[in-house]
Amino acid sequence: MANIPKPAQTATADLRVLLVGNGGREHALAWKLSQSPRVERIYVVPGNGGTASLAKTENVPSIKQEDFPALVAFGKDKDINLVVPGPEAPLVAGIVDYFEQHAGKNARYFGPTQAAARMEGSKTFSKDFMKRHNIPTAAYENFSSYEKAREYLDTVSHSVVIKASGLAAGKGVIIPQTKDEAHAALKEIMQDREFGDAGDEVVIEEFLEGDELSILTFSDGTSIKSLPPAQDHKRIGDGDTGPNTGGMGTYAPTRIAPPDVIEQVHKEILQPTVDGMREEGYTFKGVLFTGLMMTKHGPKVLEYNVRFGDPETQSLLALMQSDLAEVMVACTEGRLAEAEVHTGDMSAATVVVAAGGYPGSYKKGTVMRLDPVPEEIDTVLFHAGTSLSSDNTLTTSGGRVIASTAIAETLEQAVAKAYKGVESIHFEGMQFRKDIAGRALKK
């Protein structure tokens, strides 16, 4: 990892971080935060097999990430002064509000309040927000009645996308190819409850054609600063085949959005989004993930997430040359305009390795072996669904198990290095896509 940037070691260690989550995103966040001279200690609740071995870092598997009272008590005991919730579920459930009410204002909270987290927690809410603030997005209708949604489907002539409104682990979006498939998808979400309460409401929107990209944007509620645009690979199979997943790989920066288009996105989408939330009374502090479709009519918003993307974060933090802890603190203190968010000119690629059967049913507890990754290939393995037993046996514990992230001067080199890193990963039934960034490399 000789070329992966690290911040200069100059500041005094004064930050004690509580990082909530156990995925690849949280391993990447802990990895980057541990490099900061500002960070004294990181406690990851519950953490995974990768965070267990990081410098300055300690897993806390005895506390559940949804147990807010236990998290607050732990935070007080350890004198935590920076709380970083990783996944969307605790943010939507109001973890920041709970900490502010019960732990006081002394700590800093890098993440939105429950009101602001509705931008991800309710797709119907976020679509209506976009309409109110003239933010370009696909034409849509919201429904809480299954019968009215069925009737509407019979009236539309264009292709549609059907989305469960609530949280569905990145899998609640269905793109039907026929009218019959659209009705089947609607029934699956609203009647069969495939995604539980997330399907109480649905968004039916026009299908947009174009190239998809994601932008992660730091915000202190007023100012914004973004990381380079990334492209995710949602489908399980090569050639974008098979069912949707939480994400099987990413690369950054993308080649589909020139600087002038990214500037347009900032002026017409990202800044108006943050301004709109502040004007409506729920100031956004944290990182905003905006999924965009680059259509022939310009960029349009597909969705908002109110936290770091996974696996986009793995690629983007590998590129980031600035001190992540400093940026997070600046966001919480309303002075992001002073902070540096710099990534340099390298490219990054991430290849996710999943358990056999994922995104359907899959086996847990499979023993893993990780060979040492040669330092010269600038590759790091970010754990997601892994556990480390008391005897230091590494086993699988989730669907997306681990990812190989690499940086290089060119995208071609970064992809090659990432796949070289995959060769260090061994467990029965492992699967991964062989075409991460394939479309970009062909252009």
C-alpha positions as CSV (number, residue, x, y, z in Angstrom):
1,M,0.0,0.0,0.0
2,A,2.9,2.3,-0.6
3,N,1.0,4.7,-2.8
4,I,-2.2,4.9,-0.9
5,P,-2.3,8.4,0.6
6,K,-2.1,9.0,4.4
7,P,-2.5,12.4,6.1
8,A,0.5,14.2,7.6
9,Q,1.1,13.3,11.2
10,T,1.2,16.7,12.9
11,A,-1.9,17.2,15.1
12,T,-2.5,16.1,18.7
13,A,-4.6,13.0,19.2
14,D,-7.8,14.2,20.9
15,L,-10.6,12.3,19.2
16,R,-12.2,9.2,20.6
17,V,-14.5,7.8,17.9
18,L,-17.6,5.6,18.2
19,L,-18.2,4.1,14.8
20,V,-21.4,2.2,14.4
21,G,-21.6,-0.7,12.0
22,N,-20.0,-3.9,10.8
23,G,-19.7,-3.7,7.0
24,G,-17.1,-3.0,4.4
25,R,-17.9,0.7,4.6
26,E,-17.2,0.7,8.4
27,H,-13.9,-1.1,7.9
28,A,-12.9,1.5,5.3
29,L,-14.0,4.3,7.6
30,A,-12.0,2.9,10.6
31,W,-9.0,2.3,8.3
32,K,-9.0,5.9,7.1
33,L,-9.8,7.4,10.6
34,S,-7.0,5.4,12.2
35,Q,-4.5,7.2,9.9
36,S,-5.5,10.6,11.3
37,P,-3.1,12.1,13.9
38,R,-6.2,13.6,15.5
39,V,-7.6,10.2,16.4
40,E,-6.6,8.6,19.7
41,R,-9.0,5.6,19.7
42,I,-11.8,4.1,17.6
43,Y,-14.5,1.8,19.0
44,V,-16.5,-0.1,16.4
45,V,-19.9,-1.4,17.4
46,P,-20.0,-4.3,16.6
47,G,-17.2,-4.3,14.0
48,N,-15.9,-7.2,11.9
49,G,-12.9,-9.4,11.3
50,G,-11.1,-6.5,9.5
51,T,-11.7,-3.8,12.1
52,A,-10.5,-6.2,14.8
53,S,-6.9,-5.9,13.6
54,L,-6.6,-2.1,12.8
55,A,-4.3,0.2,14.7
56,K,-6.0,2.4,17.4
57,T,-9.2,0.3,16.9
58,E,-11.2,-2.0,19.1
59,N,-14.4,-4.0,18.3
60,V,-17.3,-3.9,20.8
61,P,-19.4,-7.0,19.8
62,S,-21.3,-7.0,23.1
63,I,-23.5,-4.0,22.0
64,K,-26.1,-4.1,19.3
65,Q,-26.0,-1.2,16.9
66,E,-29.7,-0.6,17.4
67,D,-29.4,-0.4,21.2
68,F,-29.2,3.3,21.6
69,P,-29.2,3.4,25.4
70,A,-26.3,1.0,25.6
71,L,-24.4,3.0,22.9
72,V,-24.9,6.2,24.9
73,A,-23.8,4.6,28.1
74,F,-20.7,3.2,26.4
75,G,-20.0,6.6,24.9
76,K,-20.1,8.3,28.3
77,D,-17.9,5.6,29.8
78,K,-15.2,6.0,27.1
79,D,-15.5,9.8,26.9
80,I,-16.5,9.6,23.2
81,N,-16.4,12.9,21.4
82,L,-17.1,11.9,17.7
83,V,-20.0,9.6,16.9
84,V,-20.1,8.2,13.3
85,P,-23.1,6.0,12.5
86,G,-22.2,4.0,9.4
87,P,-25.4,2.3,8.1
88,E,-28.7,3.9,7.2
89,A,-30.9,2.0,9.7
90,P,-29.7,3.7,12.9
91,L,-29.7,7.1,11.2
92,V,-33.3,6.6,10.0
93,A,-34.2,5.4,13.5
94,G,-32.9,8.6,15.0
95,I,-29.5,7.7,16.6
96,V,-28.2,11.3,16.3
97,D,-31.3,12.7,18.0
98,Y,-31.1,10.1,20.7
99,F,-27.4,11.0,21.4
100,E,-28.1,14.7,21.4
101,Q,-30.9,14.2,23.9
102,H,-29.1,11.8,26.2
103,A,-25.4,12.4,25.8
104,G,-25.4,16.2,25.5
105,K,-23.8,18.5,23.0
106,N,-20.2,17.9,24.0
107,A,-19.7,15.1,21.5
108,R,-19.8,15.7,17.8
109,Y,-22.2,13.8,15.6
110,F,-21.3,13.1,12.0
111,G,-24.6,12.2,10.5
112,P,-28.1,13.6,9.9
113,T,-31.0,13.9,12.4
114,Q,-34.0,11.6,12.0
115,A,-35.9,14.4,10.1
116,A,-33.0,14.8,7.6
117,A,-32.6,11.0,7.3
118,R,-36.1,10.8,5.7
119,M,-34.3,11.6,2.5
120,E,-33.2,8.0,2.4
121,G,-35.8,6.4,4.8
122,S,-38.8,7.4,2.6
123,K,-38.5,7.5,-1.2
124,T,-41.9,9.1,-1.4
125,F,-40.7,11.9,0.9
126,S,-37.5,12.4,-1.1
127,K,-39.3,12.5,-4.4
128,D,-41.8,15.1,-3.1
129,F,-38.8,17.1,-1.8
130,M,-37.2,17.1,-5.2
131,K,-40.5,18.3,-6.8
132,R,-40.8,21.1,-4.2
133,H,-37.2,22.3,-4.9
134,N,-37.2,21.8,-8.7
135,I,-34.4,19.2,-8.5
136,P,-34.4,17.2,-11.8
137,T,-35.6,13.6,-11.3
138,A,-37.8,11.1,-13.1
139,A,-41.5,11.7,-13.4
140,Y,-43.3,9.7,-10.7
141,E,-46.4,8.9,-8.6
142,N,-46.5,7.8,-5.0
143,F,-49.0,5.2,-3.8
144,S,-50.0,3.7,-0.4
145,S,-53.0,1.8,-1.9
146,Y,-52.2,-1.4,-3.8
147,E,-55.4,-1.1,-5.9
148,K,-54.7,2.5,-6.9
149,A,-51.1,1.6,-7.8
150,R,-52.5,-1.3,-10.0
151,E,-54.9,0.9,-11.7
152,Y,-52.1,3.5,-12.4
153,L,-49.9,0.8,-13.9
154,D,-52.6,0.0,-16.4
155,T,-52.7,3.6,-17.6
156,V,-49.0,4.2,-18.3
157,S,-47.4,3.5,-21.7
158,H,-43.8,4.2,-20.8
159,S,-41.3,1.8,-19.1
160,V,-41.4,2.1,-15.3
161,V,-39.3,1.5,-12.2
162,I,-41.0,0.3,-9.0
163,K,-39.5,1.2,-5.7
164,A,-40.4,0.2,-2.1
165,S,-40.4,3.5,-0.3
166,G,-38.7,2.4,2.9
167,L,-35.3,0.8,3.7
168,A,-34.7,-2.4,1.8
169,A,-30.9,-2.9,2.1
170,G,-30.4,-1.6,-1.5
171,K,-32.7,-4.2,-3.0
172,G,-36.1,-2.6,-3.0
173,V,-35.9,-1.3,-6.6
174,I,-37.4,-3.5,-9.4
175,I,-37.1,-2.7,-13.1
176,P,-39.8,-4.7,-14.9
177,Q,-39.5,-5.5,-18.6
178,T,-43.2,-6.0,-19.3
179,K,-46.6,-4.9,-17.9
180,D,-47.1,-8.4,-16.3
181,E,-43.7,-8.1,-14.6
182,A,-44.7,-4.6,-13.3
183,H,-47.8,-6.0,-11.8
184,A,-45.9,-8.9,-10.3
185,A,-43.3,-6.6,-8.8
186,L,-46.0,-4.4,-7.3
187,K,-47.7,-7.4,-5.7
188,E,-44.3,-8.7,-4.4
189,I,-43.7,-5.3,-2.7
190,M,-47.1,-4.3,-1.4
191,Q,-49.0,-7.6,-0.9
192,D,-46.4,-10.3,-0.5
193,R,-44.3,-7.9,1.7
194,E,-41.0,-9.0,0.3
195,F,-39.4,-6.0,1.9
196,G,-41.6,-5.8,5.0
197,D,-42.8,-2.4,6.1
198,A,-40.6,-0.8,3.4
199,G,-43.4,-1.7,1.0
200,D,-46.2,0.2,2.8
201,E,-45.7,2.8,0.1
202,V,-44.3,2.6,-3.4
203,V,-42.9,5.0,-5.9
204,I,-43.7,4.3,-9.6
205,E,-41.5,6.4,-11.8
206,E,-40.5,6.6,-15.4
207,F,-37.5,4.5,-16.5
208,L,-34.5,6.7,-17.3
209,E,-31.9,5.7,-19.9
210,G,-28.3,6.7,-19.6
211,D,-25.2,6.0,-17.4
212,E,-25.5,5.9,-13.7
213,L,-23.1,7.4,-11.2
214,S,-22.9,8.2,-7.5
215,I,-21.5,11.3,-5.8
216,L,-20.6,11.4,-2.1
217,T,-20.8,15.0,-0.7
218,F,-19.7,16.2,2.7
219,S,-22.0,18.9,4.2
220,D,-22.0,21.0,7.3
221,G,-25.6,22.1,6.5
222,T,-24.5,25.1,4.3
223,S,-21.2,24.3,2.5
224,I,-20.6,21.2,0.4
225,K,-17.5,19.4,-0.9
226,S,-17.7,16.2,-2.9
227,L,-15.5,13.3,-3.6
228,P,-15.0,12.2,-7.2
229,P,-18.0,10.5,-8.9
230,A,-18.0,6.7,-8.7
231,Q,-19.9,4.0,-10.5
232,D,-21.4,1.0,-8.7
233,H,-22.2,-2.5,-10.1
234,K,-25.5,-3.5,-8.6
235,R,-26.3,-6.8,-10.3
236,I,-24.8,-10.1,-9.1
237,G,-23.7,-11.3,-12.5
238,D,-21.3,-10.3,-15.2
239,G,-22.8,-8.1,-17.9
240,D,-25.3,-6.6,-15.3
241,T,-27.3,-9.8,-15.1
242,G,-29.2,-11.4,-12.3
243,P,-30.8,-9.8,-9.2
244,N,-29.8,-6.6,-7.5
245,T,-27.4,-6.7,-4.6
246,G,-26.0,-4.1,-2.2
247,G,-23.2,-3.6,-4.7
248,M,-20.6,-5.9,-6.2
249,G,-17.9,-3.4,-7.1
250,T,-17.0,0.2,-7.9
251,Y,-14.5,2.3,-9.6
252,A,-13.7,6.0,-9.4
253,P,-13.5,8.5,-10.8
254,T,-16.0,7.7,-13.6
255,R,-15.3,8.6,-17.2
256,I,-18.9,9.4,-18.0
257,A,-19.1,12.9,-16.3
258,P,-16.7,15.6,-17.4
259,P,-15.8,18.4,-15.0
260,D,-18.4,20.8,-16.4
261,V,-21.2,18.3,-15.9
262,I,-20.1,17.7,-12.3
263,E,-20.1,21.4,-11.8
264,Q,-23.7,21.5,-13.1
265,V,-24.6,18.7,-10.7
266,H,-23.2,20.8,-7.8
267,K,-25.1,23.9,-8.8
268,E,-28.4,22.4,-9.9
269,I,-28.7,19.4,-7.6
270,L,-26.4,19.1,-4.7
271,Q,-26.3,22.6,-3.3
272,P,-30.1,23.1,-3.8
273,T,-30.7,19.8,-1.9
274,V,-28.6,20.9,1.1
275,D,-30.1,24.4,1.0
276,G,-33.7,23.0,0.7
277,M,-33.2,20.8,3.8
278,R,-31.9,23.7,5.8
279,E,-34.8,25.9,4.6
280,E,-37.3,23.3,5.6
281,G,-35.8,23.0,9.1
282,Y,-33.7,19.9,9.0
283,T,-30.1,21.0,8.4
284,F,-28.0,18.2,7.0
285,K,-24.6,17.5,8.6
286,G,-22.8,14.4,7.4
287,V,-22.3,12.9,4.0
288,L,-25.0,12.8,1.3
289,F,-24.9,10.0,-1.3
290,T,-26.7,11.1,-4.5
291,G,-27.4,8.5,-7.1
292,L,-27.7,10.1,-10.6
293,M,-28.6,9.1,-14.1
294,M,-26.8,11.0,-16.8
295,T,-29.6,11.2,-19.4
296,K,-29.7,12.9,-22.8
297,H,-31.7,15.7,-21.0
298,G,-29.0,16.1,-18.4
299,P,-28.3,14.6,-14.9
300,K,-31.3,13.5,-12.9
301,V,-31.5,12.2,-9.3
302,L,-32.4,8.5,-8.9
303,E,-32.1,8.5,-5.1
304,Y,-30.5,10.0,-2.0
305,N,-28.7,8.1,0.7
306,V,-27.8,9.9,3.9
307,R,-24.5,8.0,4.6
308,F,-21.4,6.7,2.9
309,G,-22.1,4.2,0.1
310,D,-20.9,0.6,0.2
311,P,-18.8,-0.3,-1.7
312,E,-18.2,3.3,-3.1
313,T,-16.6,4.3,0.1
314,Q,-13.9,1.7,-0.1
315,S,-12.7,3.1,-3.5
316,L,-13.1,6.8,-2.6
317,L,-11.4,6.7,0.8
318,A,-8.4,4.9,-0.8
319,L,-8.1,7.9,-3.1
320,M,-8.6,10.5,-0.4
321,Q,-5.5,12.4,0.6
322,S,-7.1,14.6,3.2
323,D,-7.6,13.8,6.9
324,L,-11.0,12.2,7.1
325,A,-11.3,13.0,10.8
326,E,-10.6,16.7,10.2
327,V,-13.3,16.8,7.5
328,M,-15.8,15.1,9.7
329,V,-15.1,17.5,12.6
330,A,-15.4,20.5,10.3
331,C,-18.8,19.2,9.1
332,T,-20.1,18.9,12.7
333,E,-18.8,22.4,13.6
334,G,-20.1,24.3,10.5
335,R,-16.8,25.1,9.0
336,L,-16.5,22.7,6.1
337,A,-15.5,25.7,3.9
338,E,-12.2,25.8,5.7
339,A,-11.5,22.0,5.3
340,E,-9.5,20.3,2.5
341,V,-11.1,17.5,0.6
342,H,-8.4,16.3,-1.8
343,T,-8.1,13.1,-3.7
344,G,-5.3,13.6,-6.3
345,D,-5.2,12.2,-9.8
346,M,-5.2,8.4,-9.2
347,S,-7.9,5.9,-10.1
348,A,-9.4,3.3,-7.7
349,A,-11.3,0.0,-8.2
350,T,-13.1,-2.3,-5.7
351,V,-14.1,-5.9,-6.4
352,V,-16.5,-7.4,-3.8
353,V,-16.3,-11.1,-3.0
354,A,-19.6,-12.6,-1.9
355,A,-20.8,-15.9,-0.4
356,G,-22.3,-18.5,-2.7
357,G,-26.0,-18.0,-3.1
358,Y,-26.0,-14.3,-2.4
359,P,-28.2,-12.2,-2.8
360,G,-30.5,-15.2,-2.1
361,S,-29.9,-17.6,0.8
362,Y,-26.3,-18.2,1.7
363,K,-24.2,-20.1,4.2
364,K,-22.5,-18.4,7.2
365,G,-19.6,-19.7,9.2
366,T,-17.4,-20.8,6.3
367,V,-13.7,-20.8,7.3
368,M,-11.6,-18.2,5.3
369,R,-8.0,-18.0,4.4
370,L,-6.4,-14.7,3.4
371,D,-2.9,-14.8,1.9
372,P,-0.7,-11.7,2.4
373,V,-1.3,-9.0,-0.2
374,P,2.0,-7.8,-1.8
375,E,2.6,-4.2,-0.6
376,E,3.7,-3.1,-4.1
377,I,0.3,-3.7,-5.7
378,D,-1.3,-0.9,-3.5
379,T,-4.2,-3.1,-2.6
380,V,-6.1,-3.4,0.7
381,L,-8.7,-6.0,1.7
382,F,-11.8,-4.4,3.3
383,H,-13.8,-6.9,5.4
384,A,-17.6,-6.9,5.4
385,G,-19.3,-10.1,6.3
386,T,-16.5,-11.6,8.4
387,S,-16.0,-12.6,12.0
388,L,-12.9,-13.3,14.0
389,S,-13.3,-16.0,16.7
390,S,-11.4,-16.1,20.0
391,D,-8.9,-18.5,18.5
392,N,-8.3,-16.0,15.6
393,T,-10.2,-18.2,13.0
394,L,-11.7,-16.0,10.3
395,T,-15.2,-17.0,9.0
396,T,-17.9,-15.6,6.8
397,S,-20.8,-13.9,8.5
398,G,-22.7,-12.1,5.7
399,G,-23.6,-12.1,2.0
400,R,-21.0,-9.6,0.8
401,V,-17.9,-11.0,2.6
402,I,-14.8,-9.0,1.7
403,A,-13.6,-6.6,-1.0
404,S,-10.3,-5.9,-2.7
405,T,-9.6,-2.2,-3.3
406,A,-6.6,-0.9,-5.3
407,I,-5.4,2.5,-6.6
408,A,-3.1,3.2,-9.5
409,E,-2.3,5.9,-12.0
410,T,-4.8,4.5,-14.5
411,L,-8.1,2.8,-14.2
412,E,-6.8,-0.2,-16.1
413,Q,-4.0,-0.7,-13.6
414,A,-6.3,-0.2,-10.6
415,V,-8.7,-2.9,-11.9
416,A,-5.9,-5.3,-12.6
417,K,-4.5,-4.7,-9.1
418,A,-7.9,-5.2,-7.4
419,Y,-8.3,-8.6,-9.2
420,K,-4.8,-9.5,-8.1
421,G,-5.9,-8.8,-4.5
422,V,-8.9,-11.1,-5.0
423,E,-6.4,-14.0,-5.6
424,S,-5.4,-13.6,-1.9
425,I,-8.9,-14.5,-0.8
426,H,-10.0,-18.1,-0.3
427,F,-13.2,-19.7,1.0
428,E,-15.6,-22.3,-0.3
429,G,-18.4,-21.0,-2.6
430,M,-16.9,-17.5,-3.1
431,Q,-18.2,-15.5,-6.1
432,F,-17.3,-12.2,-7.6
433,R,-17.9,-10.3,-10.8
434,K,-15.2,-10.5,-13.5
435,D,-16.1,-7.3,-15.2
436,I,-15.9,-4.4,-12.7
437,A,-15.3,-1.2,-14.7
438,G,-15.6,-3.3,-17.9
439,R,-17.8,-0.8,-19.8
440,A,-15.6,2.1,-18.9
441,L,-12.5,0.2,-20.1
442,K,-14.1,-0.5,-23.4
443,K,-14.9,3.1,-24.2
